[in-house]
C-alpha cells in the first residue's frame, strides 16, 4: 500500500515498512541521517522501475511516516505527548539529531505536565539536567506519581533512589521542630498519626491523610530541594 503522505512521483528510492511503501528522496534522508547516508551507499536498483528498494525490518510504519513528516519541508508536524516516545526512539535509532533535539526541546518545555514520563525519557536518553528537574516534581507528589503506569518503566535503581530520597524528605520534616501541623510540631503529629503518616500526601501547604485534609505550615516547595541525579 502506497503511503498517502510520502509517495512522491519524483522520488528516487523506495522504502518499505511493514505493508506501507514510501517513495522518497535519497538526498533528503542522507542529509538528515548518517544512518541513511551509510544505508544508501552503493545501493543498486533491483526492480522494474529502476529505483533502489530497501525494507526496514522491525519498524513501525506510522512512526516512520511521522519521522518523514518532520523531515520533509512540505509538511507541518507537531511533536506532542501522543508521539513523543516514538519520536525519541526513531530519531535516536536513525541518528537524526535535529529531530531528537526537537523532541528534547518539547520535553524541556513541558515536563511539568507529565513528570514521570519525562523522568523515564530523560533516563532512557541520558538527559541529565532534565532528569534532575523531573525528579524534583516526582518527589513533590511522590505518592501520586508512583501510581503512574510509567513509574514501573523506570530503572529499578531510579525507583529505589526516589523512594530513598522521599524517605529523606520525610525524615527532615519529622525532625524539624519549626514545622507545625494543626498547632503541633511535626514530630508530635507523626507520633499521634504513626499508622497513617507514611501514607500522607503533601500538597500546597496541606497534609492529606486518607481523604482528610489537615491544615499545616508545610512549604509546598520543600521537596524541590530534593532530587536525584542520573549516574
C-alpha positions in Angstrom: 0.0 0.0 0.0 1.4 3.4 -1.0 1.8 6.0 1.7 -0.7 8.8 1.3 1.7 11.4 2.6 5.1 10.3 1.3 4.9 8.7 -2.1 6.5 11.3 -4.4 6.4 10.8 -8.2 10.0 12.1 -8.5 11.2 10.0 -5.5 14.4 8.0 -6.2 14.2 5.3 -3.6 11.5 3.0 -2.3 11.4 2.2 1.5 9.0 -0.5 2.6 8.0 -0.5 6.3 5.5 -3.3 7.1 2.9 -3.1 4.3 3.4 0.6 3.6 5.5 1.8 0.6 7.3 5.1 0.8 8.8 6.6 -2.3 11.1 9.4 -1.1 14.3 11.3 -2.0 17.7 9.9 -1.0 19.3 13.3 -0.8 16.9 14.5 1.9 17.3 11.4 4.1 21.1 11.3 3.6 21.4 15.0 4.6 19.4 14.4 7.8 20.8 11.0 8.9 24.2 9.4 8.9 22.4 6.0 9.2 20.5 6.6 5.9 23.6 8.0 4.3 25.5 4.8 5.1 22.5 2.7 4.1 22.2 4.2 0.7 25.9 4.0 -0.2 26.3 1.8 -3.3 22.7 0.7 -3.2 21.6 -0.7 -6.6 18.2 -0.7 -8.3 16.5 -4.1 -8.1 13.1 -3.6 -9.6 11.4 -2.7 -12.9 11.2 1.0 -12.0 15.0 1.2 -11.9 14.7 2.6 -8.4 16.6 1.1 -5.4 14.3 -0.5 -2.8 15.0 -1.3 0.8 12.9 -2.8 3.6 13.1 -1.6 7.2 12.6 -4.6 9.5 11.1 -4.3 13.0 9.9 -0.8 12.4 6.5 0.9 12.8 5.2 2.3 9.5 3.2 5.0 11.4 6.3 6.1 13.3 8.4 6.2 10.1 5.7 8.3 8.5 5.8 10.7 11.4 9.5 10.9 11.0 9.3 11.7 7.3 6.6 14.3 8.1 9.0 16.0 10.5 11.9 15.9 8.0 10.2 17.0 4.8 9.8 20.8 4.5 6.4 20.4 2.7 4.8 19.1 5.9 3.9 20.6 9.2 4.4 18.1 12.1 3.9 18.8 15.8 5.6 16.9 18.5 3.3 16.3 21.4 2.6 13.9 24.2 0.9 11.4 21.8 4.1 10.9 19.7 7.0 12.0 21.9 8.0 8.4 22.8 8.2 7.2 19.2 9.8 10.4 18.0 12.6 10.0 20.6 13.0 6.3 19.7 13.1 6.6 15.9 15.2 9.8 15.8 17.7 8.1 18.1 17.7 4.9 16.0 18.4 6.7 12.7 20.6 9.3 14.3 18.5 12.3 13.1 19.9 14.9 15.5 17.7 17.8 14.7 14.6 15.7 15.2 16.0 14.3 18.5 16.8 17.9 19.6 13.2 19.0 18.8 11.9 16.2 21.0 14.2 17.1 23.8 13.1 20.8 23.5 9.4 19.7 23.7 10.2 17.7 26.8 12.2 20.5 28.4 9.3 23.0 27.9 6.5 20.6 29.0 8.0 18.1 31.5 5.9 19.6 34.4 2.7 18.3 32.7 3.9 14.7 32.9 7.0 14.5 35.1 7.0 10.7 35.4 7.1 10.2 31.6 9.7 13.0 31.4 11.8 11.2 34.0 11.5 7.9 32.1 12.6 9.5 28.8 15.4 11.6 30.3 16.7 8.4 32.0 16.5 6.4 28.8 18.2 9.0 26.6 20.6 10.3 29.3 19.3 13.9 29.6 20.9 14.6 32.9 19.6 18.1 33.7 16.1 17.3 32.7 16.3 14.1 34.7 17.1 16.1 37.8 14.3 18.6 37.2 11.7 15.9 36.5 12.8 14.0 39.7 12.0 17.1 41.8 8.4 17.2 40.6 8.0 13.4 41.0 9.2 13.8 44.6 6.9 16.7 45.2 3.9 14.5 44.9 5.5 11.1 45.2 2.5 9.1 46.4 0.5 10.3 43.4 3.3 9.9 40.8 4.3 6.5 41.8 0.9 5.3 40.7 1.6 6.4 37.2 1.9 3.4 34.7 5.1 5.0 33.6 6.7 4.7 37.0 7.2 0.9 36.7 9.1 1.6 33.4 11.8 3.4 35.3 15.0 1.6 36.0 14.9 -0.2 39.4 17.9 1.9 40.6 15.9 5.0 39.8 12.8 3.8 41.6 14.8 2.9 44.7 16.6 6.2 44.6 13.3 8.1 44.5 12.0 6.0 47.4 15.1 6.7 49.4 15.2 10.4 48.7 11.5 10.7 49.6 12.2 9.0 52.9 15.0 11.5 53.5 12.5 14.3 52.9 10.0 12.8 55.4 12.9 12.4 57.9 13.8 16.1 57.5 10.2 17.1 58.2 10.0 14.7 61.1 13.0 16.2 63.0 12.2 19.8 62.1 10.8 21.4 65.2 9.8 24.5 63.3 7.2 22.9 61.1 3.7 22.8 62.6 0.5 21.0 61.7 -2.7 22.0 63.5 -0.6 23.7 66.1 1.6 20.7 66.8 5.2 20.1 65.9 5.7 17.7 63.1 7.2 15.1 65.5 4.1 15.3 67.7 1.9 15.0 64.6 3.8 11.9 63.5 3.6 10.3 67.0 -0.2 10.8 67.0 -0.7 9.5 63.5 2.0 6.8 63.3 -0.2 4.3 61.5 -1.1 6.7 58.7 1.7 9.3 58.5 3.7 7.5 55.8 0.6 7.3 53.7 0.3 11.0 53.6 0.4 13.3 50.5 1.8 16.8 50.7 0.1 19.5 48.6 0.2 23.3 48.7 0.6 23.8 52.4 -1.8 20.9 53.4 -1.2 17.4 54.5 -3.7 14.8 53.3 -4.2 11.8 55.4 -6.5 9.4 53.6 -9.3 11.6 52.3 -9.0 14.1 55.1 -7.2 17.4 54.6 -5.2 18.7 57.6 -4.1 22.4 57.6 -0.4 22.8 58.0 2.6 25.2 57.5 4.3 22.7 55.3 6.1 24.5 52.5 4.9 23.3 49.1 8.4 23.9 47.7 10.0 21.9 50.5 10.6 18.8 48.4 12.0 20.8 45.5 15.3 20.9 47.3 15.3 17.1 47.0 16.2 15.4 43.7 18.1 12.5 42.2 20.8 12.6 39.6 21.4 10.4 36.6 24.6 8.5 37.0 
